[in-house]
Amino acid sequence: MHCPNSGQLGEDLVAQWLQSTGWIILHRRFSSRWGEIDIIAQHDGESGEAEEQKENFSRAKQQLSANRTQHSLLAFVEVKTRSSGSWDAGGRSAITPEKQAKIWRTAGIFLAQYPEKADYSCRFDVALVYCQRISKNLTNFTATQEALATSSAAGHKFKLQEYILAAFDSLIDDG
């Protein structure tokens, strides 16, 4: 089974989910000669800070400008979209040390192009998306792990099954 444009649709789902959780999408498919990063997202502060900003906008705006670098986080996100029976553990095994090195180098190029973000904390995340054809005659139901987010497009259902924070460290530790 092939999902048409599955990679792009999986990335769309992850980008929408990130935005719904307070992230700002800076780039999609940022590429350099070293490779490509599917999503680069930024998060500024915590939800408690957002409430404070609503109560006293002008004071918070000044404070945010002064503390933006200190509280901002960049996430370089690799999205793997797979259908059932994939050979690579739902995309997890495709994040090889070589792939990680390409993403690290590409992130360095991004930070060189945007030096105002060079002092931000950075993290390398992996999103695992499952793609399944939607059957008109669905008679069987299989219980699976609850998805973080879902969407449907082109006769397929996409599920964000797992979002691995700081994944490169955990994938290296597991390997």
FINU-831899 format. One line per field, with one value per residue (C-alpha): residue in three letters; residue number from 0; x, y, z. Coordinates in nm, 3 decimals, padded with zeros to 5 digits. Example, Ala and Ser with C-alpha at 12.3 -4.5 7.8 and 13.67 -1.06 7.14 Angstrom:
% residues 2
residu <- c(ALA|SER)
num <- c(0|1)
x <- c(01.230|01.367)
y <- c(-00.450|-00.106)
z <- c(00.780|00.714)
END
This chain:
% residues 175
residu <- c(MET|HIS|CYS|PRO|ASN|SER|GLY|GLN|LEU|GLY|GLU|ASP|LEU|VAL|ALA|GLN|TRP|LEU|GLN|SER|THR|GLY|TRP|ILE|ILE|LEU|HIS|ARG|ARG|PHE|SER|SER|ARG|TRP|GLY|GLU|ILE|ASP|ILE|ILE|ALA|GLN|HIS|ASP|GLY|GLU|SER|GLY|GLU|ALA|GLU|GLU|GLN|LYS|GLU|ASN|PHE|SER|ARG|ALA|LYS|GLN|GLN|LEU|SER|ALA|ASN|ARG|THR|GLN|HIS|SER|LEU|LEU|ALA|PHE|VAL|GLU|VAL|LYS|THR|ARG|SER|SER|GLY|SER|TRP|ASP|ALA|GLY|GLY|ARG|SER|ALA|ILE|THR|PRO|GLU|LYS|GLN|ALA|LYS|ILE|TRP|ARG|THR|ALA|GLY|ILE|PHE|LEU|ALA|GLN|TYR|PRO|GLU|LYS|ALA|ASP|TYR|SER|CYS|ARG|PHE|ASP|VAL|ALA|LEU|VAL|TYR|CYS|GLN|ARG|ILE|SER|LYS|ASN|LEU|THR|ASN|PHE|THR|ALA|THR|GLN|GLU|ALA|LEU|ALA|THR|SER|SER|ALA|ALA|GLY|HIS|LYS|PHE|LYS|LEU|GLN|GLU|TYR|ILE|LEU|ALA|ALA|PHE|ASP|SER|LEU|ILE|ASP|ASP|GLY)
num <- c(0|1|2|3|4|5|6|7|8|9|10|11|12|13|14|15|16|17|18|19|20|21|22|23|24|25|26|27|28|29|30|31|32|33|34|35|36|37|38|39|40|41|42|43|44|45|46|47|48|49|50|51|52|53|54|55|56|57|58|59|60|61|62|63|64|65|66|67|68|69|70|71|72|73|74|75|76|77|78|79|80|81|82|83|84|85|86|87|88|89|90|91|92|93|94|95|96|97|98|99|100|101|102|103|104|105|106|107|108|109|110|111|112|113|114|115|116|117|118|119|120|121|122|123|124|125|126|127|128|129|130|131|132|133|134|135|136|137|138|139|140|141|142|143|144|145|146|147|148|149|150|151|152|153|154|155|156|157|158|159|160|161|162|163|164|165|166|167|168|169|170|171|172|173|174)
x <- c(00.000|00.132|-00.012|00.008|00.216|00.237|00.553|00.407|00.073|00.251|00.455|00.135|-00.019|00.289|00.313|-00.056|-00.012|00.295|00.107|-00.186|00.056|00.204|00.491|00.561|00.661|00.965|01.046|00.923|01.174|01.471|01.752|02.122|02.388|02.410|02.047|01.696|01.509|01.137|01.019|01.195|00.975|01.018|00.856|00.876|00.828|00.555|00.177|00.190|00.383|00.113|-00.153|00.061|00.102|-00.275|-00.317|-00.050|00.044|00.280|00.486|00.501|00.599|00.901|00.987|00.950|01.188|01.447|01.413|01.327|01.665|01.671|01.327|01.313|01.357|01.415|01.306|01.454|01.194|01.241|00.906|00.877|00.547|00.495|00.219|00.164|00.436|00.713|01.059|01.208|01.009|00.765|01.049|01.253|01.531|01.564|01.721|02.070|02.383|02.452|02.103|02.151|02.484|02.319|02.046|02.303|02.500|02.184|02.079|02.419|02.358|02.016|02.169|02.439|02.170|01.966|02.230|01.963|01.854|02.206|02.168|01.836|01.823|01.801|01.654|01.630|01.289|01.142|00.773|00.640|00.325|00.123|-00.065|-00.357|-00.595|-00.954|-01.168|-01.527|-01.619|-01.453|-01.563|-01.268|-01.153|-00.807|-00.725|-00.395|-00.205|-00.398|-00.270|-00.150|-00.326|-00.507|-00.609|-00.755|-00.661|-00.660|-00.848|-00.597|-00.591|-00.278|-00.200|00.079|00.165|00.475|00.666|01.014|01.168|01.547|01.535|01.893|02.017|01.761|01.813|02.189|02.144|01.907|02.141)
y <- c(00.000|00.341|00.659|00.936|01.226|01.044|01.221|01.565|01.474|01.329|01.648|01.855|01.663|01.710|02.083|02.132|01.943|02.147|02.470|02.353|02.302|02.653|02.611|02.848|02.678|02.863|02.640|02.331|02.122|02.344|02.216|02.263|02.073|01.843|01.741|01.846|01.912|01.841|02.099|02.371|02.504|02.760|02.776|03.089|03.045|02.848|02.869|03.050|03.327|03.353|03.414|03.684|03.849|03.867|04.038|04.300|04.310|04.607|04.486|04.133|04.256|04.437|04.136|03.897|04.105|04.104|03.731|03.587|03.420|03.279|03.112|03.025|02.671|02.547|02.198|02.040|01.773|01.466|01.317|00.952|00.844|00.471|00.222|-00.107|-00.367|-00.117|-00.271|00.002|-00.006|00.263|00.487|00.468|00.259|00.504|00.763|00.624|00.793|00.910|01.065|01.231|01.379|01.524|01.684|01.822|01.981|02.121|02.267|02.436|02.592|02.714|02.874|03.038|03.185|03.305|03.422|03.588|03.233|03.101|03.141|02.953|02.611|02.346|01.998|01.725|01.553|01.267|01.230|00.888|00.898|00.594|00.595|00.360|00.331|00.410|00.113|00.166|-00.176|-00.146|-00.455|-00.519|-00.284|-00.307|-00.124|00.056|00.305|00.632|00.885|01.232|01.370|01.237|01.359|01.213|01.290|01.118|00.814|00.757|00.820|00.963|00.918|01.089|00.783|00.902|01.226|01.164|01.463|01.499|01.179|01.170|01.120|00.846|00.671|00.667|00.540|00.265|00.157)
z <- c(00.000|-00.093|00.053|-00.207|-00.074|00.259|00.369|00.310|00.468|00.772|00.805|00.773|01.063|01.283|01.198|01.286|01.613|01.706|01.636|01.849|02.139|02.118|01.871|01.582|01.258|01.121|00.825|00.645|00.450|00.524|00.306|00.266|00.078|00.382|00.393|00.487|00.810|00.784|01.039|01.235|01.514|01.791|02.132|02.347|02.721|02.894|02.906|03.241|03.072|02.806|03.073|03.232|02.893|02.849|03.187|03.138|02.770|02.768|03.066|02.930|02.584|02.731|02.946|02.651|02.439|02.717|02.792|02.449|02.393|02.745|02.716|02.346|02.224|01.870|01.770|01.459|01.379|01.161|01.056|00.956|00.799|00.760|00.679|00.858|00.828|00.769|00.783|01.000|01.326|01.217|01.098|01.418|01.259|00.968|01.199|01.158|01.295|00.937|00.911|01.250|01.136|00.824|01.035|01.283|00.997|00.837|01.174|01.191|00.850|00.968|01.279|01.065|00.838|01.138|01.390|01.606|01.701|01.770|02.149|02.164|02.325|02.053|02.047|01.782|01.789|01.587|01.502|01.401|01.189|01.088|00.756|00.688|00.393|00.491|00.393|00.284|00.421|00.759|00.950|01.179|01.450|01.595|01.915|01.895|02.104|02.126|01.874|01.972|01.662|01.356|01.013|00.696|00.338|00.000|00.134|00.413|00.786|00.945|01.314|01.505|01.712|01.890|01.936|02.073|02.248|02.218|02.013|01.896|02.250|02.322|01.987|02.041|02.398|02.279|01.998)
END
